[in-house]
Amino acid sequence: MKFTGKILRKPFAPGSKSEHLAFILETASGDLVLRRQGANPFDNSWLNDYVGKKAEVTGTLQDYVLFVSGITLAED
């Protein structure tokens, strides 16, 4: 599946034990948490270079988590 939006770093699950700053793809239809398949969900530093940029993200969607297989920067 492909989704287009802006990659941001935002609080996720505030007030819960899972609360942390997550990498989010902000799309027209809602926010998706970005994660690499099989990787530690709290170590997504590989996404730092994409923060604040519009991108097309390819991956597998499971609930609200998009397991990323590819990212292509989009033109604004």
C-alpha atoms as a printed R data frame, in Angstrom:
   type eleno elety resid chain resno      x      y      z
1  ATOM     1    CA   MET     A     1  0.000  0.000  0.000
2  ATOM     2    CA   LYS     A     2  1.102  3.570 -0.675
3  ATOM     3    CA   PHE     A     3  0.349  6.581  1.495
4  ATOM     4    CA   THR     A     4  1.288 10.205  0.944
5  ATOM     5    CA   GLY     A     5  1.722 12.722  3.714
6  ATOM     6    CA   LYS     A     6  4.112 14.634  5.909
7  ATOM     7    CA   ILE     A     7  6.491 12.784  8.230
8  ATOM     8    CA   LEU     A     8  6.484 14.264 11.728
9  ATOM     9    CA   ARG     A     9  7.698 13.416 15.216
10 ATOM    10    CA   LYS     A    10  4.705 13.610 17.576
11 ATOM    11    CA   PRO     A    11  3.622 12.268 20.980
12 ATOM    12    CA   PHE     A    12  1.955  8.868 20.738
13 ATOM    13    CA   ALA     A    13 -0.455  7.382 23.311
14 ATOM    14    CA   PRO     A    14 -0.177 10.229 25.842
15 ATOM    15    CA   GLY     A    15 -0.947  9.192 29.408
16 ATOM    16    CA   SER     A    16 -0.374  5.482 28.775
17 ATOM    17    CA   LYS     A    17  2.569  3.170 29.452
18 ATOM    18    CA   SER     A    18  3.251  3.301 25.698
19 ATOM    19    CA   GLU     A    19  3.657  7.077 25.629
20 ATOM    20    CA   HIS     A    20  6.634  8.182 23.518
21 ATOM    21    CA   LEU     A    21  7.581 10.454 20.648
22 ATOM    22    CA   ALA     A    22  6.765  8.515 17.505
23 ATOM    23    CA   PHE     A    23  7.436  9.046 13.842
24 ATOM    24    CA   ILE     A    24  4.054  9.740 12.253
25 ATOM    25    CA   LEU     A    25  2.888  9.987  8.665
26 ATOM    26    CA   GLU     A    26  0.246 12.701  8.717
27 ATOM    27    CA   THR     A    27 -2.174 11.915  5.875
28 ATOM    28    CA   ALA     A    28 -5.454 13.477  4.763
29 ATOM    29    CA   SER     A    29 -7.311 10.522  6.305
30 ATOM    30    CA   GLY     A    30 -5.417 10.411  9.618
31 ATOM    31    CA   ASP     A    31 -2.090  9.759 11.305
32 ATOM    32    CA   LEU     A    32 -0.142  6.521 10.891
33 ATOM    33    CA   VAL     A    33  2.723  5.415 13.131
34 ATOM    34    CA   LEU     A    34  5.774  4.525 11.039
35 ATOM    35    CA   ARG     A    35  7.812  1.478 11.944
36 ATOM    36    CA   ARG     A    36 10.289 -0.784 10.186
37 ATOM    37    CA   GLN     A    37  9.172 -4.436 10.051
38 ATOM    38    CA   GLY     A    38 10.884 -6.493 12.760
39 ATOM    39    CA   ALA     A    39 12.711 -3.490 14.242
40 ATOM    40    CA   ASN     A    40 12.619 -2.083 17.747
41 ATOM    41    CA   PRO     A    41  9.568  0.259 17.795
42 ATOM    42    CA   PHE     A    42 11.458  2.761 19.953
43 ATOM    43    CA   ASP     A    43 14.514  2.980 17.666
44 ATOM    44    CA   ASN     A    44 13.410  4.560 14.425
45 ATOM    45    CA   SER     A    45 16.298  7.020 14.163
46 ATOM    46    CA   TRP     A    46 16.638  6.109 10.480
47 ATOM    47    CA   LEU     A    47 13.554  8.328  9.924
48 ATOM    48    CA   ASN     A    48 15.204 11.497 11.327
49 ATOM    49    CA   ASP     A    49 16.221 12.752  7.866
50 ATOM    50    CA   TYR     A    50 12.592 12.651  6.698
51 ATOM    51    CA   VAL     A    51 11.005 14.691  9.510
52 ATOM    52    CA   GLY     A    52  9.113 17.708  8.197
53 ATOM    53    CA   LYS     A    53  9.140 16.449  4.611
54 ATOM    54    CA   LYS     A    54  6.320 15.306  2.366
55 ATOM    55    CA   ALA     A    55  6.780 11.706  1.269
56 ATOM    56    CA   GLU     A    56  5.163  8.733 -0.386
57 ATOM    57    CA   VAL     A    57  5.534  5.776  1.967
58 ATOM    58    CA   THR     A    58  5.059  2.183  0.862
59 ATOM    59    CA   GLY     A    59  4.398 -0.590  3.332
60 ATOM    60    CA   THR     A    60  1.963 -2.862  5.103
61 ATOM    61    CA   LEU     A    61 -0.776 -1.300  7.227
62 ATOM    62    CA   GLN     A    62 -1.764 -3.043 10.450
63 ATOM    63    CA   ASP     A    63 -4.321 -1.054 12.466
64 ATOM    64    CA   TYR     A    64 -2.666  2.387 12.866
65 ATOM    65    CA   VAL     A    65  0.931  1.194 12.238
66 ATOM    66    CA   LEU     A    66  2.497  1.381  8.785
67 ATOM    67    CA   PHE     A    67  5.382 -1.079  8.495
68 ATOM    68    CA   VAL     A    68  7.610  0.753  6.033
69 ATOM    69    CA   SER     A    69  9.196 -0.941  3.047
70 ATOM    70    CA   GLY     A    70 10.097  2.225  1.130
71 ATOM    71    CA   ILE     A    71 10.031  6.019  1.226
72 ATOM    72    CA   THR     A    72 10.173  8.441 -1.684
73 ATOM    73    CA   LEU     A    73 10.296 12.161 -1.025
74 ATOM    74    CA   ALA     A    74  7.483 14.034 -2.752
75 ATOM    75    CA   GLU     A    75  7.462 17.503 -4.222
76 ATOM    76    CA   ASP     A    76  5.643 20.126 -2.142
